[in-house]
Amino acid sequence: MHLPSLRTALLPLLLTTLAAAQGSWSDRYDRPGVVGRVFAVGHDGPHLVVGGKTLQADGQFMNRVARWDGSSWSGYGDGVSGDVRAIAEYQGQLVVAGEFYAANGAATGGASVVHSIARWDGTRWQPLGGGLELSWSSAATVWDLEVFQGQLYAAGDFDLADGLPAKGIARWDGTQWQAVGGGVDKASSPKVLDMTVSTAGQLVVAGEFTHAGGQPRMNVAAWDGGAWTTLGAGLGTSLSSVFALEEFQGSIYAGGNFTSSGGAATAKVARWDGTTWQPLGTGIPDWAISSTIYSLQSFGGALYVGGNFDQAGGVLTRAVARWNGAQWSGVGGVGGTDIATTAIAMTEWNQQLVVGGEFEYAGTTLAAGQVTVSTSVATFDGAAWGQVGGGLGFDNEVYDAVHYAGGIAAVGRFTMAGSALTSQVAFFDGTDWRFIGLLGN
């Protein structure tokens, strides 16, 4: 039987033969993954947590922070008022930070002022003291959170913590905020963008600064809990940014948009050998897209590098690459129809690498039928990419659908259906949409 033509992107919602429930709307027709831009990924006990901008999952708005329990997405109350850029667990509670000034709302009993950082008590978001602010602007941003020596460290673009001076970095002892060794400085807008704890017992910080603790330190420095130390000539210049840090095979790795260290070429990513910063082969080429590294994650005996790029060490790979300590390899990476395709954040969860950012699919090739659709968040087990959450929705209009070969065939302007890259025609086999070939001219 031929179904009536339905020239609307809402066809998936109307194909009730695919819905598990009858007489009610189904959330099975949302897009796989998380609709929106993911800036941060982390953990809340056994759950995967993502934070970002205007997130939607399982047909629900998540108010910028959401958790995945392995089978479904859920939110945290009414969320927060602005972008979430950092996630951490501290003293058994989830802490999120970013660019916001309030949390909660009518559904949870009224808004709370939180100033760029908040903790979830299981029911509501709560402030951490007076929070973190900029003395000259309302647009303070916390870019990273890290637990070091039993205290929660916050890094970002701020100069006040609990109303007292704290340039770019501050620590929370569970009761109050404190400055960290005079913080970082620069002629204009100093900030710390990322941190990592080394096995040598140091908190390594990086960002956009020329001094730390009052001494010259170009965009990277180390804090031992009492004093700052220098890591060689640092990275880049006063115009450069270091966005990512990670320890791998006993060395500290850094990524950003820098191209040198003390005059030596380092091409967006470098390794600290204890004396100098060393390049990783030929690194990441700087083409017209202004390639930048935004995330680093050690996983499965390799270092994964994320950002916006199409090549690493001469190997083609989109936005995600793998370094084994000696050479680069491609993993297919993530992609999309937008030129802004970027892998922004990474973590390890449930024995998988989780990548968050701005993308529509992940896979080993860019061919129809050979990638996995998972919007803005996807997993990688070292060999294959996977979805985080399901969904049978399309990315564009559906023109017509017919019963075909025991399932349903659909045609339209879409390029993605369910978990498949399909290119204008797709087949539903009772479980998911599948690629069945390309339409002729």
N, C-alpha and C positions, 0 to 999 in steps of 0.2 A: 504494500500500500504506500502510495506517495504522500508524504507529509506536505501540508501547505507551505508555500514559500514564506520565510520569516526574515525580512531584511532588517535585522537589528542585532546588535551585539548581545542581546538578552536571550538568544536562542537557548543557550545551555540551561538557563533557569526554567525554560518552558518545556524542555524535553523530559517530562516527568517519568518516562519509561526508564530513565537512567537514575532516578532518585530513589534512595532507600526508603524515604518516608513519603506517604501520599497525603494529599490534602493540606500540606504545609510547605513552606519554602525550605530548600535544602542549601546548606553551606558548602556542598561538594563542588560548587561551580565557581569558587574563587580561584585565583591564580595560585599555583604551587609556590612555596616559599613565603616571603613577606613583601607585600607591596609597599614601597617606600625606600628610602635610602638608609642603609644600616651603617652606623659609624662605630659601633662597639659590640663586641661579643664577649661573653663571660659565663659565669656559673652562679647558680643559687642552689646549693646542695646538689642533688642529682640532675637538676634542670639546666638546660641551655638557656641563656638569657641574651637577648639582642636589644640594643638601644639605637635610636636614630631620630629621623625626622618623619612625622606623620605616618606611622606604621599601621598597616592593616593586615590581618591574617585570619583565616577561617571565617571570612565575612564580617569581621568585627574590627572597629578602630581600637588600637591598643595604646593610644596616648603616649607614644614615643618609647615605651619599654614593654617587652613581652617575654614570656617564657614558653619553652617547648619541653614537654615531658616525655617525648618519644612517640606520642600518638596525637596530641592536639595542642593548640596554642591557647594561652590565656593571658590576661593582663594583670596589672597591679593597681587595683582601685581606679582612680581617675588619673593616674599618672602624674606627669610634671608638665609645666607650662611651656617648655622649650626643648631644644635639641639635647639628646643624651649622647655624650661622647666618651664616657668612661664607666666601667663596671668593675666592682670588686666585692669580695666577701670579707667582712671584718667583725670579729667577735660574734660569729654565728648569724650575722644579718647581711642582707644585700644592701650595698651602697651604690648609688648612681650619681654621676656628676656630668656637668656640661654647661650649656648656656641657658639657664632658666632662673627664675626668681621665686616661683611658687609651685606647690604640689597640692594634690587632693582637690576636692570640689564638693558640689552639692550632694553627690551620691555617697560621699564618705564623711559628710558632716561639716563641710566648709573648707576653704582653701587655707593653706599654711605657707608662710614666708620661709623660704629655705636657702636662698642665695647660693645658687650654683651647685649645691650638693645636698643629698638627702639619703636617709636610711629607711628601709621598709621594716616595720615592727611586726609584720604578719597581718596587719589590718589597715594601717595608714602609713603614709610617708611622714617622717619626722626630721626636723632640722638637726644639723651637727653644729651646735653653738650658734654663733652669728654668721657662719658660712664664710664664703670667699668672695671678695668684691674688688672692683677697680675704683680708685679714689676719684678718677676724673671722668668715668663713664659708667653707664648701667650695663654695658655689654661684656662683663667678665666671663671668661670661659675656662673651665677645667678640662684639660685634654687627657689626663691619665691619672690613675690611682694605683698605688702599690703598697703592700704591707711589708715593712722593714723594721726589724728589731722590736716587734710587737706593737708598732705604731702605724697608723694609716697616713701615708704620704699622698698629697695632692699636688699635681703639677699643672701649670696653665698660664693664662694671661690674666693675672690679678696682682694686686700689690697690698691688699689688706686681708687679714685673717682675724676674725673676731674683732674687727675694727682697728687692729694694730698692724704695723708694717710687716709685710712678708712678700718679698718680690719673687713671683713666679713659682714658688714652692713653699709648702707649709706642711706641718705634721699634726695629727690629731691623736691625743693620748687616751681617748675615751671620754674625756671630760672637757678639754679645751684645746684650742689651736695654738701652735708655737711656730715662730720663724725658724728657718733652717740656715744657720751659719751666714746670715746676711743675704741669702738668696742670690739671684743672678741679676746681671745688669747689662745695659746696652744703651746707645745714644737715644734710641726710640723703641718703644714697645718690646722690651725683653720678655721672653716667655720660655717655659719648659714644655715640651711637647710629648716626651715619652720618658719612661724610666724602666730599669730592670735591676733585679737583685742578682749579684754575681756570687759564685761559690767561694770567692775570696773574701766575702763579707762586706761588700761595698754596694751602695746604691748608686748606679750609674745613671746620669740624667743627660738629656740632650734636647736641643730645641733651637732657639734663635737668641743667642746672647754672646757677648764678648768677654764677660767677666763672671766669675762665681766666687763668692766669699771675698770680693774686693780685688782678686788677682786675675790677670789675663788668662782666659780659657775659652777657646773658640768653639762654641756650640756644643761642647761635650765636656763633662767633668764627673768626678766620683766623690761621694760623700760616705764617710765611714761611721757616721753617728756623732762625730765631734769636730771634724775638719774636712775641708775640700782638698782634693788633689787633682793634678793635671794629667790628661792622657795625651802625651806628645804634643804635636802642633795643633791638635784639634782637627776639625773638619770644615772645609769650605772657607768662606769669608763672612764678613758681617752682613752680606746680602743673601747668604745661604740658609737653608733650614735642614735640620736633622729630625725626621719624623718617627723613626723606629729604632729600637734597640732589642737585642736578644743575645743570650749566651748560647753557644753551640760548640761542642767539642773543646770546652775549657777556654774558649776565646769569646770576647765581646764583639758582636757584629752591629753595624749601624747602617741605616739606609735613609735616603732623603733626596734632595735635589743638588747636592754638592758634587763637584767634579775634581776636587783636589784636597790634599792634606799637606800643609807646609810646602806647597809647590809640586808635590808628587801626584800624578793622576790617580783618581780613585773611582770615577764613573758611577756615582749614585749609591754605591754600596761598598763597604770596607770592613776589614777585620783588624782588631787591635791585638798585636802579638806580644804586648807587654812593654814595647819600646816605641814602635811606630805603627801607623795605620797602613795596612797592606791592601792592594786591590784584589778583587775576586775575578781573576782572568781579565777579560776585556770589559767586564761589568755590563751595565745597562746603557745602550746607546741613546743619545739625546737627539731625537728626530723632531719633526715639526709639532708633535703632540706634547712636547715639553715633558718627557718621561720623568716620573718621580716615584720613589719607593715610599709607601705609607705603612707597611706592616711586615714584620718578621716573626716566624714561629718555628721552633724546633719540633720536629715530629717524625717518628719512625726512622731515626738515624740520619735525617737530612734536615737542612735548613730551607724553609719555604719563604719565598720573597714575594710580596704582593704590592701592587701599585697600578699605574697606568703605563704600560709598555707593550711592545709586540715582539721583543727579542731580548735574550739574555746570553751573553757570551757567544753570540753568533747563532744561537739556537732559537728558532721561532717558537714562541709560546705567549699567550695573551694574558697579561695582567697577573699571572702567577707562574713562578719558575722555581726550580729545585736546585740546590747546591749541596753536593755531598762532601765538601771539604777540599775537593780537588778540581771538580768540573761542574758545568751547568748541564741541566737536562730540562726538556719541556714536559709539561703535564697537560697540555691542551689549554688549560686556563678557563677563564670566564669571558663571556662576550654579551653583546646586545646590539640593538639598533641605534643606540645613542653613542655619540662620540665620547661621552663622559664615562664610558665603561671603566670601572676601577675596583680593585680589591683593596678595601680600606682597613679591614681588621681581621685578625685570625686568632684562633685559640684551639686547644685540643679538648675534645669532649667525647666521652663514650668510645674511646680508642679510634677516633676519627679526627682529621683536620677539619675545622669549620672555618669557612671563609665568608665574610660579610662585606657588603659594599653597595655598588650600583651596577647591576647587571641583570640579564634575563635568562641566561642559560650557562651551563658548564659542560665541558666534554673534551674528547681527544681530537675532534675535528670540528669544522664549521659546516659540515654537510647535513642536509635535512635527513632526519631519521637516525642520526648518530651523535646526538647530544642529549643532555638531560635538562629540561626546563625547571628552574628553581630560582625564583625572583629574589635577588638581593642577599640570599643566604644559601649556601650549598655545602655539602660534605665531600671529603676526599679520603679514601682509605689507603692511599699509596698506589693504587692501580686504577680505580674507577671513581667517577663522580656520582653523587646521589642527591636526592631531594631532601629538604627539611619540610615535612608536611606535604600533603597531597592537594589535589584540586583539579577539576576538569574544565576549567574556564578557557576562553580564547583571548587573544590579545587584540582582536579587531572584529569587524562585522562578519556575521555568518549569513549567507544568502539563501541557502537551501539545504535540506537534509532528506535522505530517503533510507528506508530499510534496505539493507544490502548484506548478503552472505551471512545472515544470522546476527548482524549487528546494525550499526547506523553509519552511513557515510555523510559527511558534511562538506560543503564548499563555501568559500567566501574570501574576504580580503585578509584573513588571518595568516600569520606565519608560525604561530604556536598554538597548540591545543593540548590541554592536560600536561603531561610531562614530555611531550614530543615537539621537536621542531618539524613542522609539517608542510609548509609552503602551499597554502590555499586549498588543500584537500586533506581530509583526515578520516580515519575509520575508528569507530568505537566498538571494541570487542567484548564489552560487558564489564570491563575493569578500567580501562584507560583508552585514551585516543592514541592512534598509531599512524605513522607515516606510511602512505600507500603509493606514492609516486607523485610526479610533477605534472601539472596541467600543461598541455601544449599551447602554442600561440593561437 
